[in-house]
Amino acid sequence: MDPEFDVHDHRHQLKQLRDSGETAVFENRDDLTCPACSTPFVRLMIVETPTISFPPTDGNRFCLVRRADDVVVFRH
């Protein structure tokens, strides 16, 4: 999969679960692969904002900050 993944090119393979205008979540219905590791993913989240915090799922919360040249991950 191309890192420039375009959801519209794969609409028939994804099911949209949520769209707040700032974040959208999709379910992978056709074993599309992750551009980072080349294995199939379960969910795809698209974030339009420069920062986002995820609630704890395994006892740890993490936050992402998108900067001009990179993305920074903070694990709490």
VOPAGU-2260 file (C-alpha; in pm, 1 decimal, decimal comma):
REM VOPAGU-2260
SITE   aa  ch    i         X         Y         Z
SITE  MET   A    0       0,0       0,0       0,0
SITE  ASP   A    1     121,1     345,7     -88,6
SITE  PRO   A    2     202,7     574,5     210,1
SITE  GLU   A    3     -10,0     834,6      28,9
SITE  PHE   A    4    -311,5     611,5     105,1
SITE  ASP   A    5    -631,7     762,0     -33,1
SITE  VAL   A    6    -946,3     644,6     145,2
SITE  HIS   A    7   -1158,1     730,2    -158,6
SITE  ASP   A    8    -961,5     482,7    -370,3
SITE  HIS   A    9   -1049,4     206,8    -121,0
SITE  ARG   A   10   -1404,8     302,4     -15,6
SITE  HIS   A   11   -1545,1     -38,5    -116,4
SITE  GLN   A   12   -1286,0    -211,2     106,9
SITE  LEU   A   13   -1342,1       6,7     415,3
SITE  LYS   A   14   -1643,2      65,1     637,1
SITE  GLN   A   15   -1666,5     410,7     793,8
SITE  LEU   A   16   -1738,3     380,5    1166,0
SITE  ARG   A   17   -1709,8     745,5    1278,1
SITE  ASP   A   18   -1642,4    1089,2    1135,7
SITE  SER   A   19   -1628,3    1393,6    1363,2
SITE  GLY   A   20   -1489,4    1627,1    1098,5
SITE  GLU   A   21   -1148,8    1622,0    1271,1
SITE  THR   A   22   -1105,4    1244,3    1295,8
SITE  ALA   A   23   -1248,9     957,3    1094,7
SITE  VAL   A   24   -1232,3     585,9    1178,2
SITE  PHE   A   25   -1267,5     305,3     924,7
SITE  GLU   A   26   -1281,5     -73,0     954,3
SITE  ASN   A   27   -1072,6    -276,0     710,5
SITE  ARG   A   28   -1310,7    -520,7     540,0
SITE  ASP   A   29   -1071,1    -656,3     276,4
SITE  ASP   A   30    -727,5    -721,3     436,7
SITE  LEU   A   31    -571,2    -400,0     307,6
SITE  THR   A   32    -216,1    -378,2     437,3
SITE  CYS   A   33     -48,0    -116,9     653,8
SITE  PRO   A   34     199,0     105,9     464,4
SITE  ALA   A   35     439,4      94,6     761,7
SITE  CYS   A   36     465,9    -283,6     816,9
SITE  SER   A   37     284,9    -444,0     518,8
SITE  THR   A   38      52,5    -654,2     734,7
SITE  PRO   A   39    -327,9    -622,6     732,3
SITE  PHE   A   40    -473,5    -368,8     974,2
SITE  VAL   A   41    -803,6    -376,9    1163,3
SITE  ARG   A   42    -882,8      -4,5    1189,8
SITE  LEU   A   43    -767,2     309,8    1011,6
SITE  MET   A   44    -788,7     649,0    1182,8
SITE  ILE   A   45    -739,0     971,5     991,2
SITE  VAL   A   46    -659,5    1274,5    1207,8
SITE  GLU   A   47    -690,6    1626,2    1067,0
SITE  THR   A   48    -578,0    1806,7    1383,4
SITE  PRO   A   49    -210,0    1854,0    1474,4
SITE  THR   A   50    -256,3    1682,5    1814,9
SITE  ILE   A   51    -466,8    1398,8    1954,1
SITE  SER   A   52    -483,0    1200,5    2278,9
SITE  PHE   A   53    -599,9     840,5    2294,9
SITE  PRO   A   54    -764,6     708,7    2611,6
SITE  PRO   A   55    -599,1     414,7    2787,3
SITE  THR   A   56    -673,0      74,1    2635,5
SITE  ASP   A   57    -398,0    -127,3    2804,7
SITE  GLY   A   58    -355,5      92,6    3110,8
SITE  ASN   A   59    -145,8     347,2    2922,0
SITE  ARG   A   60    -257,6     656,6    2737,5
SITE  PHE   A   61     -67,2     792,6    2440,3
SITE  CYS   A   62     -70,1    1118,5    2249,3
SITE  LEU   A   63      44,8    1210,2    1899,3
SITE  VAL   A   64     177,5    1547,0    1788,6
SITE  ARG   A   65     222,5    1611,5    1418,0
SITE  ARG   A   66     502,5    1857,0    1350,9
SITE  ALA   A   67     624,1    2002,2    1019,8
SITE  ASP   A   68     878,3    1726,6     957,1
SITE  ASP   A   69     770,0    1439,6    1182,5
SITE  VAL   A   70     520,1    1285,4    1420,9
SITE  VAL   A   71     599,2    1255,2    1790,9
SITE  VAL   A   72     442,6     984,3    2012,2
SITE  PHE   A   73     408,2    1036,9    2388,8
SITE  ARG   A   74     326,6     736,2    2604,7
SITE  HIS   A   75     195,7     808,8    2956,2
